[in-house]
Amino acid sequence: MQENSKSFFDEAREQEFVPQALAILSKGIAHDLNNALGAIMGYGDIIKDTNLESNGEPIDVILSKRIDNILSATHRAAAIINQLSTFARQVALEKTLGLVHATHDE
């Protein structure tokens, strides 16, 4: 019976670390994707700006539409990155609040 109790507590302890591990992974992925996305957005903006005539009209309309599609996709990707970052912060906050609650109970 004691082995079953130990197994239960070991499993419960392992389950406690799963959200933390996912949060760390999410934070790292969000950071790396954000770096790459920043370059894509930046160069997209540069290309869009260099494709404009002095009156603000695009020189190449097809290129302008393609750049708009790229920038639109980067904004969607940025929203996903924001969700990953929010998840990582939320798990960290829950852990902190759990530690504060545990300390307060002692």
C-alpha positions as CSV (number, residue, x, y, z in Angstrom):
1,M,0.0,0.0,0.0
2,Q,2.9,2.4,0.8
3,E,4.2,2.0,-2.8
4,N,0.9,3.1,-4.2
5,S,0.9,6.2,-2.0
6,K,4.4,7.0,-3.1
7,S,3.5,6.5,-6.7
8,F,0.5,8.8,-6.3
9,F,2.6,11.6,-4.7
10,D,5.3,11.2,-7.3
11,E,2.8,11.5,-10.1
12,A,1.1,14.5,-8.4
13,R,4.5,16.2,-8.1
14,E,5.4,15.5,-11.7
15,Q,2.0,17.0,-12.8
16,E,2.9,20.2,-10.9
17,F,5.9,20.7,-13.1
18,V,4.1,20.2,-16.5
19,P,2.6,23.7,-16.6
20,Q,5.9,25.2,-15.6
21,A,7.8,23.3,-18.3
22,L,5.2,24.3,-20.9
23,A,5.5,27.9,-19.8
24,I,9.3,27.9,-20.2
25,L,9.0,26.3,-23.6
26,S,6.3,28.8,-24.6
27,K,8.4,31.8,-23.5
28,G,11.4,30.6,-25.4
29,I,9.4,29.9,-28.6
30,A,7.7,33.3,-28.3
31,H,11.0,35.0,-27.9
32,D,12.6,33.3,-30.9
33,L,9.6,33.8,-33.1
34,N,9.3,37.4,-32.1
35,N,12.9,38.1,-33.2
36,A,12.3,36.5,-36.6
37,L,9.0,38.2,-37.0
38,G,10.5,41.6,-36.2
39,A,12.9,41.3,-39.1
40,I,10.1,40.2,-41.5
41,M,7.9,43.1,-40.4
42,G,10.7,45.6,-40.6
43,Y,11.8,44.6,-44.1
44,G,8.2,44.4,-45.2
45,D,7.6,48.0,-44.1
46,I,10.8,49.1,-45.8
47,I,9.8,47.4,-49.1
48,K,6.3,48.9,-48.8
49,D,7.8,52.4,-48.2
50,T,10.2,52.1,-51.2
51,N,7.3,51.1,-53.4
52,L,5.6,54.4,-53.0
53,E,5.6,57.4,-55.4
54,S,5.8,60.9,-54.0
55,N,2.0,61.2,-54.0
56,G,1.7,58.1,-51.8
57,E,0.4,55.8,-54.5
58,P,2.2,52.4,-55.0
59,I,4.6,52.1,-57.9
60,D,3.8,48.4,-58.3
61,V,0.2,47.6,-57.3
62,I,0.7,43.9,-57.3
63,L,3.8,44.2,-55.2
64,S,1.9,46.4,-52.8
65,K,-0.8,43.8,-52.4
66,R,1.7,41.1,-51.8
67,I,3.5,43.1,-49.1
68,D,0.1,43.9,-47.5
69,N,-0.5,40.1,-47.4
70,I,2.9,39.5,-45.8
71,L,2.3,42.3,-43.2
72,S,-1.2,41.0,-42.5
73,A,0.2,37.5,-41.8
74,T,2.9,39.0,-39.5
75,H,0.2,40.7,-37.5
76,R,-1.6,37.3,-37.1
77,A,1.6,35.7,-36.1
78,A,2.2,38.5,-33.6
79,A,-1.1,37.7,-32.0
80,I,-0.1,34.0,-31.6
81,I,3.2,35.1,-30.1
82,N,1.3,37.3,-27.7
83,Q,-0.9,34.4,-26.6
84,L,2.2,32.3,-25.9
85,S,3.8,35.0,-23.9
86,T,0.5,35.5,-21.9
87,F,0.3,31.8,-21.2
88,A,3.9,31.8,-19.9
89,R,3.3,34.9,-17.7
90,Q,0.0,33.4,-16.4
91,V,1.7,30.2,-15.3
92,A,4.5,32.1,-13.6
93,L,2.0,34.3,-11.8
94,E,0.0,31.3,-10.7
95,K,3.2,29.7,-9.3
96,T,4.1,32.9,-7.5
97,L,0.6,33.3,-6.1
98,G,0.7,29.6,-5.0
99,L,4.0,30.2,-3.2
100,V,2.6,33.3,-1.5
101,H,-0.5,31.4,-0.5
102,A,1.6,28.5,0.8
103,T,3.9,30.8,2.8
104,H,0.9,32.6,4.2
105,D,-0.7,29.3,5.4
106,E,2.5,28.4,7.3
